[in-house]
Amino acid sequence: SFGPSMAFDYETEMGFFVGPGNPMGQPVSIAEAEDHIFGLCILNDWSARDIQAWEYQPLGPFLAKSFASHISPWVVTMEALAPFRCGAYDRPDSDPTPLAYLASPDNEASGGFDVQIEVSIASAQMREARTEPHVLAVTNMQHLYWTIFQMLTHHTSNGCNVRPGDMMGTGTISGPTEDALGSILEITKRGAEPVSLPTGEERKFLADGDELIMRAWCEAGGARRIGFGHCRAVIEGA
């Protein structure tokens, strides 16, 4: 059938903004990638899971993804994030080694970022009762399989140009535990295990009137805590 999504979802991501950019036909190497990223923000990649399932094969997720994206109010610069850098994702020994164009000692040592990301929900009923938002998950940017520098390098490896102000998304950031999953699709096991809210309501997916709130922050000993602000929105009916 053709109609509004009945399986509305979010995806917990971080966005990163391009700085200088590159000319058409000139790839950005992994060694140069850091000089081409200006800063990070929170990114909510809203997703219509039922439409995605229908169009995914053989077309790919077009309308399921193209209708809205939402970012936080602050872009935190690479300089400000320097105290919160960490190693790249620690891949299992059984995983293949990244190809040479995506590998460098610097990326392995400090290509990751220790950014905590919290996702919570407040239904219309919860807000009316002045109930605190219910935390759905807390994850961390350290769980990304690829670093943002590898993503930029791969994106430009065929000569594709990026321009100042272009933004790219990391993809869903899910941790290894049940309380660190990056979408309600994962949390509810595709709707099979609904989330219970403090008001007694249940959610398999998001509903009209729900407010979805993402916030992110960095903290480390000897450094000032940095926040990205709140990335929040109330879902309206179709």
Secondary structure, DSSP 8 states (H G I E B T S, - for coil): --SS-SSEE--EEEEEEESS---TT----TTTGGGGEEEEEEEE--EEHHHHHHHTTTT-SSHHHHT--EE-S--EETTTTGGGEE------TTS----GGG--HHHHHH-EE--EEEEEEE-HHHHHTT---EEEEEEEGGG-SS-HHHHHHHHHTTS----TT-EEE------SSGGG-SSHHHHTTTTTS-EE-TTS-EESSB-TT-EEEEEEEE--TTS--EEEEEEEEE----
